[in-house]
Amino acid sequence: MEAAVGAANWLLGKVLTKLSDDLVAAFVASSELGRNFHSIKCQLLHTQGLLHAAQARDMSTNPDPGLYGLLAELSKKTDDAEDLLDEVHYFMIQDMLDGTSEATGQESEVIRDGRHAIRHTLGNCLRCFSSCLTSTKDDDYAAKSSNPHNAAMPGSGNDGLPVDKLPFNRVDISNRIKSVIEEMSSICGFVSDLLKIANQSSVATSTAIPLRPCLVLKFYTKQCLKRPTTGSTVTHDRLCGRSVIFERTVKALIGGTYHDEILSVMPFVGPGGIGKTTFAQHLYNDERIEGYFTVRVWLCVSTDFDVHKLTRQIHSCLPANVKEEHKCKNETASLDQLQKSITQRLKSQRFYHLKFLDLKYWHGSEKLPKDISRLVNLRHFHSSKELHSNIPEVGKMKCLQELKEFYVKKESVGFELRELGELRELGGELSIHNLETVRSKGEASDAKLKSKRNLKELTLVWGKKHQAMDDDVLDGLHPNHNLRMLGIKNPGVAPCPSWLCGDISTKRLEALHLEGVSWGTLPPFEQLPHLTELILKNNTGMHMFGPGFGGVTERSFMCLKKIVIEDMPEFVEWVGGSNSYLFPRLESITLGDCPFLCSFPFLECSDPFTNLCRLIIYNCPKLSQFPPMPHSSTLTNAVVFENNRPKLIYTETELSIDGYTSALAFHNMEKVGVMNIKGVSHIPLSDLQKLNSLHRIHLESCNDLFSAEMDDSVVLRSVKDLHLEGLSITGELF
């Protein structure tokens, strides 16, 4: 009944608005309605007032079938009246544009004075409309809506010729208007009588419920006694011809338009089949709406407006509060109990609207409140990794876009992998720890990493003692193809996952970190054309690395800029030789704790490494006889450690050597200003003379360093600070 009253009230208001138009009112008053026009208009206003009052009352407890039928008939007649008045308005505007008086009769002063302005304005509008006919589907829909009689307009035809005017029959349209308005007036009399009775016997009772964090969608159907129940699931994938109004509606709902209102209603009214339900389904499921509203409730009211039943449905859709004072069973609770319970449940979620929390500089306890997951609208949580890893039931925070660390804790509720599965918007970086507690591929799949399209960096970490055999957990941790950095640490003897060592699905990877793996073969790197960083650490079973070994081909590293190979006790040789052009863009090499590594391409031929600017070698005792260092002016950072003692440290402005026996390329040290030389005897003094930036030299324990060049021909003009310590020249100790 409420739907019928609302529809009739809305349609009646539209007709009254049109009757208030000066042009239309003049025509209707001059038609055969004559003097009755004013009294009929007052009758319509009276009925509208009663309908408005009825909307504020609960008429569902004892619906009147007679009143319902009259309202349906009134709505139909109101529709007819609106169409006729639109037609009159069209012809009167046509009179103004053409200077005729077919619809207006004798030309009035208002029409005469306003014709020029209207002709100019409408002319511009029509030209604009004509030029936009093919722009978008929305414009096409709007054009059809704005021209209900499908009248052709100047310039809209294919041939560009003028079109014929539509004929106007003043007598016929006057009779039709007279008939439909008199019928409306008659029905309004009956409706008014019944509404007066209903209003007198109705007692209005209501409870104000703070629904601002809650989106409730109700649907009514005009002139339909029964209709099938609808759900929120989108039945049509595309929303055709409604994108402009759809975006406007979304912005109104989430942009602050209704923030100052406790209870907001946004009606979608129109005839059956126009697409109201489809529009609402798309609105209800829009990601922005879902992220903004703490609670969404879908109700299909139809014509059976049972307040108690609908309240129970709303109640069942709201998450229960553990500390709820007004607990009640949905099926047996009274209307008052349900309303109080709904109010409390919504109030308990009022602080959900927090979207940004910054605790970057928090130095207090790392324990978070147990109910922090109730911040369901939180998108950004800036804090330490420790705080991120301590969020219980983080899956409830479905809008969260960043979570740096997650620890799987089987002994604690709210730290299972399925919590991550709920975070569809998660982006940035994420590291998952304690994966040794995950027992199956199915359990691993609960994290739904494959669906996290915004996640850019992922690190998967097992405990160091993990040694499970035939473990397929890695297969279940399949990341999204948009991933840029992947780290896998200590998966034990589990095999390489199919999504990485077969047909690689993460082909956009730019960085790969493999640590503590025991794979017989490495991923096919040629399938990673964007790979710029490779880290291999503490991997067993890897003896050789290079073309023909471990999944490497001649085109594997065309974009690689950084490579790190560390803690590899079985690693013997990095194969390259004369084919060192396999690494045309390599900028950084780090090799460490590889006791049996005896060769890598840079030692054999350094010329192709034209972009190399950083070389770090430590605790690789079998690597010796480096090429003259630095091999080019591009190299600005070179370090060679042996037995945890630095033998060579070179930066662009400083050189320190201690027992380093390989050659030095002083011609590539133009910017060196400080030299610390210890325990060597092979540095020519004449080479130091060429370094114009050199201003400080410290020499220690360098026997016979200058004995062959002690004459007046060598002058270190730029050196201002010279330290000599434990230095022996020609048998004499300085």
Secondary structure as GFF3:
##gff-version 3
##sequence-region A 1 734
A	DSSP	alpha_helix	2	19	.	.	.	ID=ss1
A	DSSP	alpha_helix	22	30	.	.	.	ID=ss2
A	DSSP	alpha_helix	36	55	.	.	.	ID=ss3
A	DSSP	alpha_helix	65	98	.	.	.	ID=ss4
A	DSSP	alpha_helix	109	131	.	.	.	ID=ss5
A	DSSP	alpha_helix	137	146	.	.	.	ID=ss6
A	DSSP	alpha_helix	170	201	.	.	.	ID=ss7
A	DSSP	beta_strand	214	217	.	.	.	ID=ss8
A	DSSP	alpha_helix	243	254	.	.	.	ID=ss9
A	DSSP	alpha_helix	276	285	.	.	.	ID=ss10
A	DSSP	alpha_helix	287	292	.	.	.	ID=ss11
A	DSSP	beta_strand	295	298	.	.	.	ID=ss12
A	DSSP	alpha_helix	307	317	.	.	.	ID=ss13
A	DSSP	alpha_helix	335	347	.	.	.	ID=ss14
A	DSSP	three_ten_helix	350	353	.	.	.	ID=ss15
A	DSSP	beta_strand	356	358	.	.	.	ID=ss16
A	DSSP	three_ten_helix	372	374	.	.	.	ID=ss17
A	DSSP	beta_strand	380	382	.	.	.	ID=ss18
A	DSSP	alpha_helix	385	388	.	.	.	ID=ss19
A	DSSP	three_ten_helix	394	396	.	.	.	ID=ss20
A	DSSP	beta_strand	405	407	.	.	.	ID=ss21
A	DSSP	alpha_helix	418	421	.	.	.	ID=ss22
A	DSSP	beta_strand	428	433	.	.	.	ID=ss23
A	DSSP	three_ten_helix	435	437	.	.	.	ID=ss24
A	DSSP	alpha_helix	441	445	.	.	.	ID=ss25
A	DSSP	three_ten_helix	449	451	.	.	.	ID=ss26
A	DSSP	beta_strand	455	461	.	.	.	ID=ss27
A	DSSP	alpha_helix	473	476	.	.	.	ID=ss28
A	DSSP	beta_strand	485	492	.	.	.	ID=ss29
A	DSSP	alpha_helix	498	501	.	.	.	ID=ss30
A	DSSP	beta_strand	511	517	.	.	.	ID=ss31
A	DSSP	three_ten_helix	525	527	.	.	.	ID=ss32
A	DSSP	beta_strand	533	537	.	.	.	ID=ss33
A	DSSP	beta_strand	544	545	.	.	.	ID=ss34
A	DSSP	beta_strand	562	566	.	.	.	ID=ss35
A	DSSP	beta_strand	573	574	.	.	.	ID=ss36
A	DSSP	three_ten_helix	580	582	.	.	.	ID=ss37
A	DSSP	beta_strand	588	592	.	.	.	ID=ss38
A	DSSP	alpha_helix	601	604	.	.	.	ID=ss39
A	DSSP	beta_strand	614	618	.	.	.	ID=ss40
A	DSSP	beta_strand	637	642	.	.	.	ID=ss41
A	DSSP	beta_strand	645	651	.	.	.	ID=ss42
A	DSSP	beta_strand	654	658	.	.	.	ID=ss43
A	DSSP	three_ten_helix	666	668	.	.	.	ID=ss44
A	DSSP	beta_strand	674	678	.	.	.	ID=ss45
A	DSSP	alpha_helix	685	689	.	.	.	ID=ss46
A	DSSP	beta_strand	696	700	.	.	.	ID=ss47
A	DSSP	three_ten_helix	707	709	.	.	.	ID=ss48
A	DSSP	beta_strand	721	725	.	.	.	ID=ss49
A	DSSP	beta_strand	728	729	.	.	.	ID=ss50
A	DSSP	beta_strand	732	733	.	.	.	ID=ss51
###
